[in-house]
């Protein structure tokens, strides 16, 4: 299931699928450091009117687009 701010919270495990186009070029560049199909732990979620950023425990303060990830159905 695609990760959204409604179904994902701090501490959840999410899996990186692929980066898509984005107006924040730093998010695209940051995503180049991620491994496809690898699980990461949500550190913070930042909801804005046109995008939702996520930082991951495994990568420090780098920001990614939450929509590039899928959530696990058993996250609680």
N, CA, C and O of each residue as an XYZ file, in Angstrom:
304
protein
N       0.850     -1.169      0.000
C       0.000      0.000      0.000
C       0.907      1.247      0.000
O       1.872      1.324      0.760
N       0.588      2.190     -0.840
C       1.376      3.413     -0.925
C       1.365      4.131      0.423
O       0.315      4.269      1.051
N       2.530      4.584      0.858
C       2.647      5.301      2.130
C       2.081      6.716      1.982
O       2.393      7.425      1.025
N       1.245      7.111      2.943
C       0.700      8.469      3.000
C       0.785      8.942      4.441
O       1.080      8.156      5.342
N       0.527     10.219      4.657
C       0.564     10.714      6.037
C      -0.585     10.140      6.869
O      -0.525     10.151      8.099
N      -1.628      9.642      6.205
C      -2.752      9.059      6.936
C      -2.440      7.647      7.441
O      -2.950      7.249      8.488
N      -1.616      6.884      6.720
C      -1.376      5.494      7.107
C       0.048      5.217      7.587
O       0.429      4.058      7.753
N       0.838      6.270      7.812
C       2.232      6.117      8.212
C       2.521      7.041      9.390
O       2.072      8.187      9.424
N       3.282      6.518     10.362
C       3.640      7.348     11.516
C       5.088      7.076     11.918
O       5.713      6.124     11.449
N       5.594      7.920     12.782
C       6.956      7.791     13.296
C       7.158      6.381     13.851
O       6.327      5.873     14.603
N       8.271      5.761     13.472
C       8.599      4.425     13.936
C       8.164      3.311     13.009
O       8.628      2.180     13.151
N       7.277      3.602     12.054
C       6.831      2.593     11.101
C       7.965      2.201     10.165
O       8.874      2.988      9.904
N       7.895      0.974      9.667
C       8.799      0.498      8.621
C       8.123      0.749      7.277
O       6.951      0.422      7.092
N       8.867      1.329      6.349
C       8.379      1.550      4.995
C       9.433      1.039      4.019
O      10.616      0.974      4.353
N       9.007      0.681      2.829
C       9.917      0.140      1.825
C      10.008      1.123      0.653
O       8.995      1.608      0.150
N      11.241      1.401      0.234
C      11.464      2.319     -0.892
C      11.166      1.604     -2.191
O      11.663      0.503     -2.429
N      10.347      2.232     -3.043
C      10.003      1.669     -4.346
C      10.819      2.334     -5.450
O      11.672      1.688     -6.059
N      10.573      3.607     -5.713
C      11.352      4.346     -6.700
C      11.036      5.823     -6.582
O       9.936      6.216     -6.194
N      12.026      6.630     -6.926
C      11.828      8.078     -6.923
C      11.173      8.486     -8.229
O      11.494      7.960     -9.295
N      10.264      9.418     -8.130
C       9.627      9.968     -9.312
C      10.027     11.417     -9.475
O      10.863     11.918     -8.722
N       9.449     12.095    -10.440
C       9.745     13.507    -10.624
C       9.302     14.303     -9.395
O       8.320     13.955     -8.739
N      10.020     15.349     -9.101
C       9.677     16.183     -7.942
C      10.261     17.565     -8.145
O      11.319     17.713     -8.757
N       9.574     18.581     -7.634
C      10.061     19.953     -7.766
C      11.168     20.259     -6.768
O      11.906     21.226     -6.958
N      11.306     19.455     -5.699
C      12.429     19.617     -4.771
C      13.550     18.698     -5.242
O      13.527     17.498     -4.970
N      14.526     19.255     -5.944
C      15.592     18.452     -6.528
C      16.433     17.747     -5.473
O      16.996     16.685     -5.738
N      16.523     18.330     -4.275
C      17.292     17.668     -3.225
C      16.670     16.325     -2.854
O      17.395     15.385     -2.526
N      15.359     16.216     -2.900
C      14.712     14.931     -2.598
C      15.062     13.881     -3.646
O      15.280     12.715     -3.315
N      15.115     14.290     -4.896
C      15.506     13.367     -5.965
C      16.951     12.922     -5.767
O      17.258     11.735     -5.879
N      17.829     13.860     -5.478
C      19.239     13.520     -5.256
C      19.406     12.642     -4.020
O      20.204     11.704     -4.036
N      18.678     12.926     -2.965
C      18.762     12.111     -1.752
C      18.325     10.680     -2.030
O      18.915      9.735     -1.506
N      17.291     10.518     -2.852
C      16.763      9.187     -3.149
C      17.770      8.307     -3.869
O      17.662      7.082     -3.829
N      18.734      8.910     -4.519
C      19.769      8.125     -5.208
C      20.590      7.313     -4.214
O      21.260      6.359     -4.608
N      20.551      7.668     -2.947
C      21.297      6.971     -1.902
C      20.508      5.791     -1.320
O      21.057      5.002     -0.550
N      19.225      5.667     -1.681
C      18.382      4.600     -1.145
C      18.458      3.358     -2.019
O      18.762      3.437     -3.209
N      18.176      2.202     -1.407
C      18.133      0.937     -2.141
C      16.681      0.546     -2.386
O      15.876      0.526     -1.455
N      16.348      0.239     -3.620
C      15.005     -0.206     -3.976
C      14.675     -1.492     -3.235
O      15.505     -2.395     -3.128
N      13.448     -1.563     -2.723
C      12.908     -2.712     -1.991
C      13.512     -2.885     -0.598
O      13.247     -3.891      0.061
N      14.318     -1.927     -0.137
C      14.880     -1.996      1.217
C      13.917     -1.315      2.193
O      13.258     -0.334      1.850
N      13.847     -1.851      3.412
C      13.000     -1.285      4.455
C      13.749     -0.224      5.238
O      14.929     -0.379      5.551
N      13.046      0.861      5.551
C      13.588      1.969      6.337
C      12.597      2.315      7.438
O      11.413      1.988      7.348
N      13.095      2.983      8.487
C      12.266      3.366      9.630
C      11.965      4.853      9.577
O      12.878      5.666      9.427
N      10.689      5.219      9.700
C      10.269      6.616      9.661
C      10.768      7.346     10.912
O      10.511      6.927     12.041
N      11.483      8.445     10.681
C      11.965      9.291     11.773
C      11.006     10.458     11.992
O      10.618     10.738     13.126
N      10.626     11.132     10.923
C       9.705     12.280     10.969
C       8.922     12.344      9.672
O       9.395     11.899      8.626
N       7.723     12.899      9.748
C       6.901     13.162      8.568
C       6.556     14.640      8.570
O       6.156     15.192      9.595
N       6.712     15.276      7.420
C       6.429     16.704      7.277
C       5.374     16.891      6.189
O       5.658     16.735      5.002
N       4.159     17.224      6.608
C       3.045     17.373      5.676
C       2.954     18.825      5.218
O       2.906     19.743      6.037
N       2.931     19.018      3.906
C       2.746     20.344      3.309
C       1.555     20.263      2.359
O       1.006     19.184      2.138
N       1.166     21.376      1.811
C      -0.026     21.396      0.963
C       0.144     20.591     -0.323
O      -0.839     20.072     -0.852
N       1.361     20.476     -0.833
C       1.537     19.801     -2.117
C       2.482     18.613     -2.079
O       2.697     17.970     -3.106
N       3.050     18.307     -0.924
C       3.932     17.145     -0.823
C       4.058     16.735      0.639
O       3.731     17.497      1.549
N       4.536     15.519      0.838
C       4.760     15.019      2.197
C       6.184     14.490      2.270
O       6.529     13.501      1.624
N       6.997     15.160      3.063
C       8.379     14.745      3.230
C       8.514     13.738      4.354
O       7.708     13.704      5.284
N       9.548     12.920      4.251
C       9.831     11.943      5.302
C      11.344     11.884      5.506
O      12.113     11.877      4.544
N      11.757     11.842      6.775
C      13.152     11.552      7.098
C      13.185     10.155      7.688
O      12.205      9.683      8.265
N      14.327      9.503      7.534
C      14.470      8.102      7.915
C      15.554      7.942      8.971
O      16.574      8.629      8.924
N      15.340      7.050      9.912
C      16.326      6.788     10.971
C      17.679      6.411     10.368
O      18.723      6.803     10.889
N      17.663      5.666      9.292
C      18.891      5.120      8.718
C      19.710      6.140      7.935
O      20.878      5.883      7.644
N      19.134      7.288      7.585
C      19.849      8.228      6.715
C      19.986      9.629      7.307
O      20.328     10.562      6.581
N      19.733      9.799      8.583
C      19.923     11.104      9.214
C      18.823     12.078      8.869
O      17.641     11.740      8.928
N      19.214     13.298      8.506
C      18.243     14.369      8.280
C      17.888     14.582      6.818
O      17.274     15.597      6.488
N      18.249     13.667      5.935
C      17.890     13.802      4.524
C      16.386     13.625      4.361
O      15.775     12.790      5.027
N      15.801     14.410      3.477
C      14.356     14.380      3.249
C      14.059     13.677      1.925
O      14.758     13.857      0.928
N      12.989     12.865      1.953
C      12.515     12.134      0.784
C      11.020     12.387      0.637
O      10.386     12.932      1.541
N      10.465     11.995     -0.491
C       9.018     12.113     -0.708
C       8.347     10.829     -0.213
O       8.695      9.736     -0.660
N       7.400     10.955      0.696
C       6.756      9.785      1.294
C       6.063      8.916      0.248
O       6.011      7.697      0.409
N       5.540      9.501     -0.800
C       4.849      8.753     -1.846
C       5.731      7.786     -2.619
O       5.222      6.975     -3.392
N       7.033      7.856     -2.428
C       7.954      6.939     -3.094
C       8.106      5.630     -2.331
O       8.853      4.743     -2.743
N       7.398      5.521     -1.223
C       7.506      4.354     -0.344
C       6.166      3.636     -0.254
O       5.112      4.192     -0.563
N       6.244      2.388      0.178
C       5.032      1.641      0.524
C       5.115      1.305      2.005
O       6.198      1.132      2.563
N       3.950      1.217      2.623
C       3.874      0.887      4.035
C       3.551     -0.589      4.203
O       3.038     -1.233      3.288
N       3.851     -1.107      5.360
C       3.507     -2.490      5.676
C       2.132     -2.515      6.294
O       1.810     -1.655      7.114
N       1.324     -3.467      5.927
C      -0.036     -3.534      6.463
C      -0.061     -3.798      7.957
O      -1.044     -3.466      8.618
N       1.006     -4.393      8.513
C       1.008     -4.706      9.928
C       1.587     -3.581     10.791
O       1.719     -3.752     12.003
N       1.938     -2.426     10.191
C       2.349     -1.273     11.004
C       1.151     -0.880     11.864
O       0.016     -0.878     11.387
N       1.398     -0.552     13.111
C       0.261     -0.187     13.970
C       0.358      1.237     14.439
O      -0.515      1.707     15.170
